[in-house]
Amino acid sequence: RLELELQTLPFFVHEYVQKKSIVPYSVTTLYEYSKEFRRFFDWLKHESLIFSDTASITLEEMNHLTYEDVELYKGYLLSSPRLGTSSDGRLRSHVSIQRSITALKSLFQFLATQTENQDGKPYIQQNIMLKIDNVKTGRTLQDRSRAIEKKILIGDESLEFIEFIDTSYENLLTSHQAKYAFKRNKTRDLAIIALFLGTGIRLSELVNMNVSDLDISNMEATVIRKGGFKDTTMISSVFMEYISEYAKERHTLYHPERTQKSLFLSLYRGKAQQIDQSTVEKLVAKYSSAFKTRITPHKLRHTVGTQLYKKTNSLLTVSHQLGQTGTSATALYTHLVDEEKREAINDLWTN
């Protein structure tokens, strides 16, 4: 998908992607950024701020862009409805608009500081994105945490969730075909949920794991974090039984070729292949909808972060476990109200 996207983009974006593919961005991030670049260039052409086709935009045209041009684009994102999605007609979320701004800031920073033309000068002489403010969400951490709290597993619900899949989910299925499909992948699916809940790793980190990345004896998993760096994360002993069971049965269940090193597999036309992200998203949605409410792998990550903060009261511990480079992203968990805080507020004015 990234390669197809690049076919529509100018040469300097190709250089950007080549540079950033080494450090620090994942292919998924570069693909999302490339779509943002195309959207920006298409808008410039529509507004007659450039006249070249998107793939042929020149550095001269880039140098003629002004701060006001980008501010207009930002205003366009804030006021125009989304198209081509299930939420047609709604305004874009502040999060998606900020992603556009972040992508453009990264590109302009590259063009202004990490490139060199024949005269030994950067591709663009002025980084106009430095003057562009980020988009504020308009929501406090506490407000965001409340929304998240409704879509994560609280307390013992994580254990109840995986127990539900193991012992009760099959009873909800009415067709023989659905029961067969569930039984065929049950061991794998339980291991996937267990690894999410036992580590807090990201979806991309899980699907890209190899068999050698799982250290059962030490209860650890090696993953490639955002930014491309390798990290080893601990696995909660509570969930190791499900993970160990899958590791033992992986070959019997999917009969992979010797060259197939991916830890989690699926069958396509009878052949084992690396499981893809959409398959994992669908199975998490399927089981969670039947259990409580539809959630995503990222909400399972929030579940782990929330529970770990409640147990340790340490943002540093949470950030290390989740593979974050700082504690700012984990500050959200300090605003998730646990049962003890609720009881304290309820009893605040009683004798």
C-alpha positions in Angstrom: 0.0 0.0 0.0 2.8 2.4 0.8 4.5 1.7 -2.6 1.2 2.4 -4.4 0.7 5.6 -2.5 4.3 6.7 -3.3 3.5 6.4 -7.0 1.2 9.5 -6.7 3.7 11.6 -4.7 6.7 13.8 -5.7 10.3 12.7 -5.5 11.1 14.5 -2.3 8.5 12.5 -0.5 10.2 9.3 -1.8 13.4 10.6 -0.2 11.6 11.4 3.0 10.2 7.8 3.2 13.5 6.2 2.4 15.2 8.2 5.2 12.5 7.7 7.8 12.1 4.0 7.0 15.4 3.4 8.7 14.8 5.5 11.8 12.4 6.3 13.4 9.1 5.4 11.7 7.3 2.1 11.1 5.9 1.2 7.6 2.4 1.7 8.9 3.2 5.3 10.1 4.9 6.1 6.8 1.8 4.9 4.9 -0.5 7.0 7.0 1.8 10.0 6.6 1.9 9.5 2.9 -1.9 9.6 2.7 -1.8 12.9 4.6 0.8 14.3 2.2 -1.4 13.4 -0.8 -4.4 15.0 0.8 -2.4 18.2 1.4 -1.1 18.3 -2.2 -4.5 17.6 -3.7 -5.9 20.5 -1.7 -3.1 22.8 -2.9 -3.9 21.9 -6.5 -7.6 22.3 -5.9 -7.0 25.8 -4.5 -4.7 26.7 -7.4 -1.8 27.2 -5.0 0.2 24.8 -7.1 -0.3 23.8 -10.8 1.7 20.6 -11.2 0.2 17.2 -10.9 0.7 15.8 -7.4 3.5 13.4 -8.4 5.3 16.2 -10.2 5.3 19.0 -7.6 8.5 21.0 -7.7 10.7 22.3 -5.0 10.1 25.8 -6.4 6.4 25.4 -5.7 7.1 24.1 -2.2 9.3 27.2 -1.5 6.5 29.5 -2.6 4.1 28.2 0.0 3.4 30.5 2.9 2.3 30.2 6.5 -1.1 31.6 5.5 -1.5 28.8 2.9 -1.0 26.1 5.6 -3.3 27.9 8.0 -6.0 27.9 5.3 -5.5 24.1 4.9 -5.7 23.7 8.7 -9.0 25.6 8.6 -10.2 23.4 5.8 -9.6 20.3 7.9 -11.3 21.8 10.9 -14.5 22.8 9.0 -14.9 20.2 6.2 -16.9 17.0 6.6 -15.3 13.6 6.3 -16.1 11.7 3.1 -15.7 8.0 2.2 -16.2 6.7 5.7 -19.1 5.3 7.7 -19.4 8.7 9.4 -19.9 10.7 6.2 -20.9 14.3 6.9 -19.4 14.5 10.3 -16.5 16.8 11.0 -13.1 15.4 11.4 -11.9 14.6 14.9 -9.2 16.8 16.4 -7.1 13.7 16.7 -7.2 13.0 12.9 -6.5 16.7 12.2 -3.5 16.7 14.5 -2.2 13.7 12.7 -2.2 15.7 9.5 -0.4 18.5 11.1 2.2 16.2 12.7 2.8 14.5 9.3 3.4 17.8 7.5 5.6 19.1 10.3 7.8 16.0 9.9 8.0 16.4 6.1 8.8 20.1 6.2 11.4 19.6 9.0 13.1 17.0 6.8 13.0 19.3 3.7 14.4 22.2 5.6 17.2 20.4 7.6 18.0 17.0 6.2 18.3 17.6 2.5 20.8 19.2 0.1 20.4 20.5 -3.4 23.2 20.9 -6.0 24.2 24.2 -4.4 24.6 22.6 -1.0 21.4 24.2 0.4 18.3 22.6 1.9 15.4 21.8 -0.4 13.3 24.5 1.2 14.6 27.7 2.7 12.0 28.2 5.3 10.1 25.8 7.5 6.7 27.4 7.6 5.3 24.6 9.7 7.2 25.9 12.7 4.6 28.6 13.0 1.6 26.3 12.8 0.1 25.5 16.2 -1.0 22.0 17.1 -4.7 21.2 17.3 -6.0 21.0 20.8 -8.5 18.3 21.5 -10.7 20.4 23.8 -10.9 17.6 26.2 -9.2 17.3 29.6 -7.2 14.2 30.6 -10.0 13.4 33.0 -12.7 13.6 30.3 -10.6 11.4 28.0 -10.0 8.9 30.8 -13.8 8.7 31.5 -14.4 7.8 27.9 -11.7 5.2 28.0 -12.9 3.7 31.3 -16.2 2.8 29.7 -14.4 0.8 26.9 -11.8 -1.1 28.9 -11.8 -4.1 31.2 -11.8 -3.0 34.8 -10.3 -5.0 37.7 -11.1 -8.8 37.5 -12.9 -8.3 34.1 -9.7 -9.2 32.3 -9.6 -12.6 33.9 -13.3 -13.0 33.4 -13.0 -12.1 29.8 -10.4 -14.8 28.9 -12.3 -17.3 31.0 -15.5 -16.4 29.1 -13.8 -17.2 25.8 -12.4 -20.4 27.1 -15.5 -21.8 28.7 -18.7 -20.0 27.6 -18.3 -18.3 24.2 -19.0 -21.5 22.3 -22.4 -21.9 23.9 -23.5 -18.7 22.2 -22.8 -20.1 18.7 -25.8 -21.6 16.9 -24.3 -22.9 13.6 -22.0 -25.9 13.2 -19.8 -23.9 10.9 -19.3 -21.1 13.5 -18.5 -23.7 16.2 -16.0 -25.4 13.9 -14.2 -22.2 13.1 -14.1 -21.2 16.8 -12.7 -24.6 17.9 -10.1 -24.6 15.1 -8.6 -21.2 16.2 -9.6 -21.2 19.9 -6.1 -22.0 21.3 -4.5 -19.3 19.1 -7.2 -16.7 19.9 -6.8 -17.3 23.6 -3.1 -16.9 23.3 -3.5 -13.6 21.5 -5.9 -12.2 24.1 -3.6 -13.5 26.8 -0.5 -11.8 25.3 -2.4 -8.5 25.0 -3.6 -8.6 28.6 -0.3 -10.0 29.9 1.9 -7.4 28.3 0.0 -4.4 27.0 1.8 -4.6 23.6 0.5 -2.9 20.5 -1.3 -4.7 17.7 1.6 -4.2 15.3 4.0 -5.5 17.9 2.0 -8.7 18.4 1.4 -9.6 14.7 5.1 -9.1 13.9 6.4 -11.4 16.6 8.4 -14.5 15.6 8.5 -17.8 17.4 11.9 -17.0 18.7 10.6 -13.7 20.2 8.7 -15.7 22.8 10.7 -16.7 25.9 8.3 -18.9 27.9 10.7 -20.0 30.6 11.5 -16.4 31.5 7.9 -15.2 30.8 9.2 -12.5 28.3 8.4 -11.3 24.8 10.7 -9.5 22.4 8.9 -6.9 20.2 9.8 -4.1 17.8 8.4 -0.9 19.3 7.3 2.2 17.5 10.4 3.9 16.2 11.9 0.5 15.2 13.8 -0.3 18.4 13.8 -3.8 19.9 12.5 -4.2 23.4 11.8 -7.0 25.8 8.6 -6.9 27.9 7.5 -9.1 30.8 4.5 -11.3 30.5 2.1 -11.6 33.5 2.3 -15.2 34.8 -1.5 -15.2 35.1 -1.8 -15.5 31.3 1.2 -17.8 30.6 -0.9 -21.0 30.5 -2.8 -19.9 27.4 0.4 -18.7 25.6 2.3 -21.8 26.4 -0.5 -24.0 25.2 -0.5 -22.3 21.8 3.3 -22.4 21.5 3.1 -26.2 21.9 0.2 -26.7 19.4 1.2 -24.0 16.8 2.7 -26.5 14.4 0.0 -29.1 14.8 -2.7 -26.6 14.3 -1.4 -24.8 11.2 1.4 -27.0 9.8 3.7 -24.0 8.8 6.6 -24.5 6.5 10.1 -24.3 8.1 10.7 -20.9 6.7 7.5 -19.5 8.4 8.8 -18.0 11.6 5.8 -15.8 12.5 4.4 -16.7 16.0 0.7 -16.2 15.2 -0.7 -17.8 12.1 -3.8 -18.1 10.1 -4.8 -20.4 7.2 -5.3 -19.1 3.7 -6.3 -21.7 1.1 -4.9 -24.3 3.5 -1.5 -22.7 3.8 -0.2 -21.1 7.0 0.6 -17.4 6.8 1.4 -14.6 9.3 -1.8 -13.4 10.8 -2.7 -9.9 9.7 -3.8 -7.0 11.9 -7.4 -6.9 10.6 -7.9 -10.6 11.6 -6.8 -9.8 15.1 -9.0 -6.7 15.3 -12.0 -8.7 14.2 -11.4 -11.5 16.7 -11.0 -9.0 19.6 -14.2 -7.2 18.5 -16.1 -10.5 18.2 -15.2 -11.8 21.7 -15.5 -8.5 23.5 -18.9 -7.7 22.0 -20.2 -11.0 23.3 -18.6 -10.5 26.7 -19.3 -6.8 27.5 -18.8 -4.2 24.9 -17.0 -4.0 21.6 -13.3 -3.0 22.2 -10.1 -2.9 20.2 -6.6 -4.2 20.8 -5.6 -0.7 21.8 -8.2 -0.7 24.5 -6.7 -3.9 25.8 -3.5 -1.9 26.0 -5.2 0.8 28.0 -6.6 -2.0 30.2 -3.1 -3.1 31.1 -1.8 0.4 31.6 -4.7 1.2 33.9 -4.4 -1.9 36.0 -0.6 -1.6 36.3 -0.9 2.0 37.4 -3.5 1.0 40.1 -1.1 -1.7 41.3 2.1 0.4 41.3 1.1 4.0 41.3 4.1 4.5 39.1 3.9 6.2 35.7 7.5 5.2 35.0 6.7 1.5 35.5 3.7 1.8 33.2 5.7 3.6 30.5 8.5 0.9 30.6 6.0 -1.9 30.4 4.1 -0.3 27.5 7.3 0.6 25.7 6.8 4.4 25.8 9.8 6.8 25.7 8.4 9.1 28.4 5.6 9.3 31.0 3.5 12.0 29.3 1.4 9.5 27.3 0.7 7.4 30.5 -0.4 10.4 32.5 -3.9 9.6 31.3 -4.0 6.7 33.7 -3.7 8.9 36.7 -7.2 10.2 36.0 -8.9 6.9 35.8 -10.9 6.6 39.0 -10.6 3.3 40.7 -13.0 1.8 43.3 -11.1 3.2 46.3 -11.3 6.8 45.0 -15.0 6.4 44.2 -15.7 5.2 47.7 -13.6 8.1 49.2 -15.7 10.6 47.2 -19.0 8.9 48.2 -18.0 9.0 51.9 -16.5 12.5 51.8 -19.4 14.2 53.7 -20.5 11.3 55.9 -19.6 10.7 59.5 
